[in-house]
Amino acid sequence: MRQVYLDYSATTPVKEDVMKAMIPYFTEMFGNPSSLYTIGAASREAIEKARGQVAKLINAQDKEIFFTSSGTEADNWSVLGIADTLKNKGNHIITTKIEHHAMLHSCEYLEKHGYEVTYLEVEPDGRVNPETLKAAITDRTILISIMFVNNEIGTIQPIKELAAIAKEHGIIFHTDAVQALGNVPIDVKDLGVDLVSLSAHKIYGPKGVGALYIRKGIRLSNYMHGGAQESKKRAGTENLPGIVGFGKAAEIAYEHLDEHIKKVSELRDYFVDQVMSKIENVTMNGSREFRHPGNANLTFEYIEGEAMLLYLDMKGIAVSTGSACSSASLVPSHVLSALNIPVEKIHGSLRFTVGDPTTKEDLDYVVEQLAEVVNKLRNISSVSKTKGW
């Protein structure tokens, strides 16, 4: 049976060159980077090389990159670290209703400890209206955190404009760029952002390693306590092979960014056109103009997305009903709910994301099988309604 993976926003396979770069650091070059002898020094050099590779991808200084265990840790560190550092200045944080749960749950935690959080409404396409942000700012606001690219609908936010508003009011600005990294150009200097969360496994690197960009001059309380790793900001022996892999994946992403964006956006558009021409009552969620190049979040009316997912899986096709972090939940997507999409339509939504290995032949197969599955489920639904089930 043919196998087609269309969930690259959930995770990506490790590229061959990335794996090759990592392997020596599991076996031969295994020294603790904090050790003073030769093998330890070599490990330290490997980490610093990777730091430079990640920094180059977002036009940051090497010393502004701090490695973490994941994008989730970077999000938590950002919001909890700023809340602690600036607690005497204010207790108000602004974010949006469509953030990743790593941010939303961190904010919920802070609300239980005396902080106030404003969750901004978004426009029907998922974009934040800058005027909405301006209206939410108070003299107690210490942090604004707005996701660069949404993980479910792929909408790209006007980060440069939003960060400028924060700067105008002297407020720290953080963006979760986990989905943006390697999929849209990121220039932290041009954007004017203060903190940026990153992750390796979304750009064909290994799982278990991420990073936080901390602009020079930004004070941020430590999230991990212990040794002096990461310039005394993030304790714990470094994930040496993972960091090396992240660096190599970032280097590849930098070298092929334009090529990657062109390829996956063309494939995504081809897929969407084929689906909409061959299946009735399908709508696309999120912005069409400002969108992750590989993301297609589609609503199929009159059927359940979970049923579609299971049928497609039996045909060797992997897709998602939402973000990978909440796929086990039966609660309607908080992102689609924020777009005021009716619950019954939310439950009929699937997220398809193409990646570098995707081919047009893969998509033709998916469209063929998808049309068959949709027709079958709609027929079942029609019979159920007729018989009063």
C-alpha positions as CSV (number, residue, x, y, z in Angstrom):
1,M,0.0,0.0,0.0
2,R,1.2,3.5,-0.9
3,Q,2.3,5.6,2.1
4,V,1.8,9.4,1.9
5,Y,2.7,11.6,4.8
6,L,1.0,15.0,4.8
7,D,1.5,16.2,8.4
8,Y,4.8,18.1,8.2
9,S,3.5,20.8,10.6
10,A,3.4,18.0,13.3
11,T,6.9,16.9,12.7
12,T,9.4,16.2,9.9
13,P,11.8,13.3,9.1
14,V,15.4,13.9,9.9
15,K,17.3,14.6,6.7
16,E,20.2,12.3,5.7
17,D,22.8,15.0,6.0
18,V,21.5,16.0,9.4
19,M,21.7,12.4,10.6
20,K,25.2,12.0,9.3
21,A,26.3,15.2,11.1
22,M,24.8,13.8,14.4
23,I,26.1,10.3,14.4
24,P,29.7,11.0,15.5
25,Y,28.4,12.8,18.6
26,F,26.7,9.7,19.8
27,T,29.7,7.5,19.5
28,E,33.2,9.0,19.0
29,M,32.7,12.7,19.8
30,F,30.7,12.1,23.0
31,G,32.5,14.3,25.4
32,N,30.7,16.5,28.0
33,P,30.9,20.1,26.6
34,S,31.7,21.4,30.1
35,S,34.9,19.2,30.4
36,L,38.2,20.9,29.9
37,Y,40.1,18.0,28.1
38,T,40.3,17.7,24.3
39,I,37.1,15.6,23.7
40,G,35.1,18.0,25.8
41,A,36.5,21.1,24.0
42,A,35.6,19.5,20.7
43,S,32.0,19.1,21.9
44,R,31.9,22.7,23.0
45,E,33.1,23.8,19.6
46,A,30.4,21.7,17.9
47,I,27.7,23.4,20.0
48,E,29.1,26.9,19.2
49,K,29.1,26.0,15.5
50,A,25.5,24.9,15.7
51,R,24.7,28.1,17.6
52,G,26.1,30.1,14.7
53,Q,24.1,28.0,12.1
54,V,20.8,28.6,13.9
55,A,21.6,32.3,14.4
56,K,22.3,32.8,10.7
57,L,18.9,31.4,9.7
58,I,17.2,34.2,11.6
59,N,19.9,36.9,11.3
60,A,20.8,36.9,15.0
61,Q,24.0,37.2,16.8
62,D,25.4,33.8,17.9
63,K,25.3,34.8,21.6
64,E,21.6,35.6,21.3
65,I,20.7,31.9,20.7
66,F,20.1,29.7,23.8
67,F,19.4,26.0,23.3
68,T,16.4,24.3,25.0
69,S,14.7,21.0,24.9
70,S,11.9,22.1,22.7
71,G,9.8,25.0,21.4
72,T,7.5,24.4,24.3
73,E,10.3,25.1,26.8
74,A,11.2,28.2,24.9
75,D,7.6,29.5,25.1
76,N,7.4,28.7,28.8
77,W,10.8,30.3,29.5
78,S,9.7,33.4,27.6
79,V,6.4,34.1,29.4
80,L,7.4,32.8,32.8
81,G,10.8,34.4,32.7
82,I,9.5,37.9,31.7
83,A,6.7,37.6,34.3
84,D,9.2,37.0,37.0
85,T,11.8,39.6,35.8
86,L,9.2,42.4,35.4
87,K,6.8,41.6,38.2
88,N,7.5,44.9,39.9
89,K,6.7,46.8,36.8
90,G,3.4,45.2,35.9
91,N,1.3,42.0,35.8
92,H,-0.5,42.2,32.5
93,I,0.3,40.0,29.5
94,I,-1.3,40.1,26.0
95,T,-1.5,37.1,23.7
96,T,-4.1,35.8,21.3
97,K,-6.9,33.2,21.4
98,I,-5.2,31.1,18.7
99,E,-1.8,30.5,20.3
100,H,-0.2,27.1,20.8
101,H,-1.1,25.5,24.1
102,A,2.5,25.9,25.2
103,M,1.7,29.6,25.5
104,L,-2.0,29.4,26.5
105,H,-1.3,27.0,29.3
106,S,1.6,29.1,30.6
107,C,-0.6,32.1,30.6
108,E,-3.3,30.2,32.5
109,Y,-0.7,29.2,35.0
110,L,0.2,32.9,35.6
111,E,-3.5,33.9,35.9
112,K,-3.6,31.5,38.9
113,H,-0.7,33.5,40.4
114,G,-2.1,37.0,40.2
115,Y,-1.3,38.0,36.6
116,E,-3.9,39.3,34.2
117,V,-3.9,38.0,30.6
118,T,-5.8,39.5,27.6
119,Y,-6.5,37.0,24.9
120,L,-6.9,39.0,21.7
121,E,-9.7,38.3,19.2
122,V,-8.5,37.7,15.6
123,E,-10.0,38.6,12.2
124,P,-11.9,35.9,10.2
125,D,-8.7,34.9,8.4
126,G,-6.8,34.5,11.8
127,R,-4.8,37.7,11.6
128,V,-4.4,40.1,14.5
129,N,-5.7,43.6,13.8
130,P,-3.0,46.0,15.0
131,E,-5.7,48.3,16.3
132,T,-7.0,45.5,18.5
133,L,-3.5,45.1,20.0
134,K,-3.2,48.9,20.7
135,A,-6.5,48.9,22.5
136,A,-5.5,46.1,24.8
137,I,-2.3,47.7,26.1
138,T,-2.3,49.2,29.6
139,D,0.3,50.8,31.8
140,R,0.7,47.4,33.5
141,T,1.5,45.5,30.3
142,I,4.9,43.8,30.4
143,L,4.8,41.2,27.6
144,I,3.1,40.8,24.3
145,S,3.3,37.3,22.8
146,I,1.9,36.6,19.3
147,M,2.6,33.5,17.2
148,F,4.4,34.1,13.9
149,V,2.7,31.3,12.0
150,N,-0.3,29.5,13.4
151,N,0.2,25.7,13.7
152,E,-3.3,24.8,12.6
153,I,-4.4,27.2,9.9
154,G,-1.0,28.5,8.8
155,T,-1.9,32.1,9.0
156,I,1.1,34.5,9.1
157,Q,0.8,37.4,11.5
158,P,2.1,41.0,10.7
159,I,4.9,40.5,13.3
160,K,6.9,43.5,12.3
161,E,4.0,45.9,12.7
162,L,2.9,44.3,16.0
163,A,6.4,44.3,17.4
164,A,6.7,48.0,16.5
165,I,3.6,48.7,18.6
166,A,5.1,46.9,21.5
167,K,8.4,48.8,21.1
168,E,6.5,52.1,21.0
169,H,5.0,51.4,24.4
170,G,8.2,49.9,25.9
171,I,6.8,46.4,26.1
172,I,8.8,43.2,25.5
173,F,7.6,41.3,22.4
174,H,7.8,37.5,22.0
175,T,6.8,35.4,19.0
176,D,6.5,31.6,18.8
177,A,8.2,31.0,15.4
178,V,8.3,27.2,15.6
179,Q,6.1,26.9,12.5
180,A,7.7,29.9,10.7
181,L,11.3,28.7,11.0
182,G,12.4,27.3,7.6
183,N,9.1,28.1,6.0
184,V,9.1,31.9,5.9
185,P,12.0,34.4,6.0
186,I,12.9,35.5,9.5
187,D,15.1,38.5,10.2
188,V,15.0,39.3,13.9
189,K,16.7,42.6,13.4
190,D,14.3,43.8,10.8
191,L,11.3,42.5,12.7
192,G,12.3,44.2,15.9
193,V,11.3,41.3,18.1
194,D,12.8,40.6,21.6
195,L,12.3,36.9,22.1
196,V,11.7,34.1,19.5
197,S,10.9,30.4,20.2
198,L,12.4,27.8,17.7
199,S,12.4,24.1,17.3
200,A,14.5,21.6,15.3
201,H,12.0,18.9,14.5
202,K,9.9,21.2,12.2
203,I,12.8,21.8,9.9
204,Y,14.0,18.2,9.3
205,G,16.1,18.1,12.4
206,P,15.9,15.9,15.5
207,K,13.2,16.0,18.2
208,G,14.1,17.0,21.7
209,V,15.9,20.2,20.9
210,G,14.8,23.8,20.5
211,A,16.1,27.3,21.0
212,L,15.2,30.7,22.4
213,Y,16.4,33.9,20.7
214,I,17.0,36.5,23.4
215,R,17.8,39.9,22.0
216,K,21.0,41.4,23.5
217,G,20.0,43.6,26.4
218,I,16.8,41.7,27.4
219,R,16.8,40.5,31.0
220,L,15.1,37.2,31.5
221,S,14.9,35.1,34.6
222,N,16.4,31.6,34.4
223,Y,13.9,28.8,33.8
224,M,16.3,25.9,34.5
225,H,18.6,26.0,37.6
226,G,21.8,24.1,38.1
227,G,25.1,24.3,36.2
228,A,26.5,27.1,34.1
229,Q,25.5,25.9,30.7
230,E,24.2,28.2,28.0
231,S,26.0,31.3,29.5
232,K,24.5,30.4,32.9
233,K,21.0,30.9,31.6
234,R,19.8,27.3,31.0
235,A,21.3,24.6,33.2
236,G,21.7,21.0,32.3
237,T,24.2,19.0,30.2
238,E,23.5,19.9,26.6
239,N,21.9,17.5,24.1
240,L,25.0,17.4,22.0
241,P,23.9,15.3,19.1
242,G,20.5,17.1,19.0
243,I,22.1,20.5,19.0
244,V,24.5,19.5,16.2
245,G,21.5,18.2,14.2
246,F,19.6,21.4,14.8
247,G,22.6,23.4,13.5
248,K,22.9,21.3,10.4
249,A,19.1,21.4,9.7
250,A,19.3,25.2,10.1
251,E,22.2,25.4,7.7
252,I,20.3,23.4,5.1
253,A,17.1,25.4,5.6
254,Y,19.1,28.7,5.1
255,E,20.7,27.4,1.9
256,H,17.4,26.2,0.4
257,L,14.8,28.5,1.8
258,D,13.6,30.1,-1.4
259,E,13.6,26.8,-3.2
260,H,11.6,25.1,-0.4
261,I,9.0,27.9,-0.2
262,K,8.5,27.8,-4.0
263,K,8.2,24.0,-4.1
264,V,5.8,23.5,-1.2
265,S,3.6,26.5,-2.0
266,E,3.1,25.2,-5.5
267,L,2.3,21.7,-4.3
268,R,-0.1,23.1,-1.7
269,D,-1.9,25.2,-4.3
270,Y,-2.1,22.3,-6.7
271,F,-3.6,20.1,-3.9
272,V,-6.2,22.6,-2.8
273,D,-7.3,23.3,-6.4
274,Q,-7.6,19.5,-7.1
275,V,-9.6,18.9,-3.9
276,M,-12.0,21.8,-4.5
277,S,-12.6,20.8,-8.1
278,K,-13.3,17.2,-7.3
279,I,-15.1,17.5,-3.9
280,E,-18.1,19.7,-3.2
281,N,-18.7,21.8,-0.1
282,V,-15.1,22.3,0.9
283,T,-13.8,25.5,2.4
284,M,-10.3,26.7,3.3
285,N,-9.6,28.1,6.8
286,G,-7.2,30.9,7.5
287,S,-5.7,33.5,5.3
288,R,-5.1,32.7,1.6
289,E,-2.6,35.5,1.1
290,F,-0.6,35.4,4.4
291,R,-0.1,31.7,4.8
292,H,2.5,29.0,5.6
293,P,3.6,27.7,2.2
294,G,2.7,24.1,2.9
295,N,-0.5,24.4,4.9
296,A,-4.0,23.6,3.8
297,N,-6.6,23.5,6.5
298,L,-9.8,22.4,4.9
299,T,-13.4,21.9,6.1
300,F,-15.5,19.2,4.6
301,E,-19.1,19.8,5.4
302,Y,-21.5,17.1,6.7
303,I,-18.9,14.7,7.9
304,E,-16.5,14.2,10.8
305,G,-12.8,14.9,10.4
306,E,-11.8,12.1,12.8
307,A,-13.7,9.6,10.6
308,M,-11.9,11.0,7.5
309,L,-8.5,10.8,9.3
310,L,-9.1,7.1,10.2
311,Y,-10.2,6.1,6.8
312,L,-7.3,7.9,5.2
313,D,-4.9,6.2,7.6
314,M,-6.2,2.8,6.4
315,K,-5.2,3.9,2.9
316,G,-1.7,4.8,4.1
317,I,-2.3,8.6,4.3
318,A,-1.3,10.6,7.4
319,V,-3.0,13.9,8.0
320,S,-4.2,15.8,11.1
321,T,-7.5,17.0,12.6
322,G,-5.7,19.9,14.2
323,S,-2.4,20.5,16.0
324,A,-0.4,17.4,16.9
325,C,-0.4,18.4,20.5
326,S,-4.2,18.3,20.9
327,S,-5.1,15.6,18.4
328,A,-6.2,13.2,21.2
329,S,-8.7,15.8,22.4
330,L,-12.4,15.7,21.4
331,V,-12.8,19.4,22.2
332,P,-13.3,21.5,19.1
333,S,-10.2,23.3,17.9
334,H,-9.7,26.5,19.8
335,V,-8.1,28.1,16.7
336,L,-11.1,27.4,14.4
337,S,-13.5,28.4,17.3
338,A,-11.7,31.7,17.5
339,L,-12.6,32.2,13.8
340,N,-16.2,31.8,14.7
341,I,-16.6,28.7,12.6
342,P,-19.6,26.6,13.7
343,V,-18.8,23.5,15.8
344,E,-20.2,21.1,13.3
345,K,-17.9,22.5,10.6
346,I,-14.9,22.5,12.9
347,H,-15.4,18.8,13.5
348,G,-15.3,18.3,9.7
349,S,-11.9,19.9,9.3
350,L,-8.5,18.4,8.4
351,R,-5.0,19.9,8.3
352,F,-2.8,18.8,5.4
353,T,0.8,20.0,5.3
354,V,3.2,19.2,2.5
355,G,7.0,19.1,2.8
356,D,10.2,18.6,0.9
357,P,9.7,14.9,0.2
358,T,6.1,15.4,-1.1
359,T,5.5,14.8,-4.8
360,K,2.6,15.6,-7.2
361,E,2.0,11.9,-7.6
362,D,1.5,11.7,-3.8
363,L,-1.1,14.4,-3.9
364,D,-2.9,12.9,-6.8
365,Y,-3.2,9.7,-4.8
366,V,-4.5,11.6,-1.7
367,V,-7.1,13.5,-3.7
368,E,-8.3,10.3,-5.3
369,Q,-8.6,8.5,-1.9
370,L,-10.0,11.6,-0.2
371,A,-12.8,12.0,-2.7
372,E,-13.7,8.3,-2.2
373,V,-13.7,8.7,1.6
374,V,-15.7,11.9,1.6
375,N,-18.4,10.4,-0.7
376,K,-18.6,7.3,1.4
377,L,-19.0,9.2,4.7
378,R,-21.5,11.6,3.3
379,N,-23.6,8.8,2.0
380,I,-23.5,7.1,5.4
381,S,-24.5,10.5,7.0
382,S,-27.3,10.9,4.6
383,V,-28.7,7.4,5.3
384,S,-28.4,8.0,9.0
385,K,-30.5,11.1,8.8
386,T,-33.1,9.4,6.5
387,K,-33.5,6.5,9.0
388,G,-33.5,8.8,12.0
389,W,-30.4,7.3,13.6
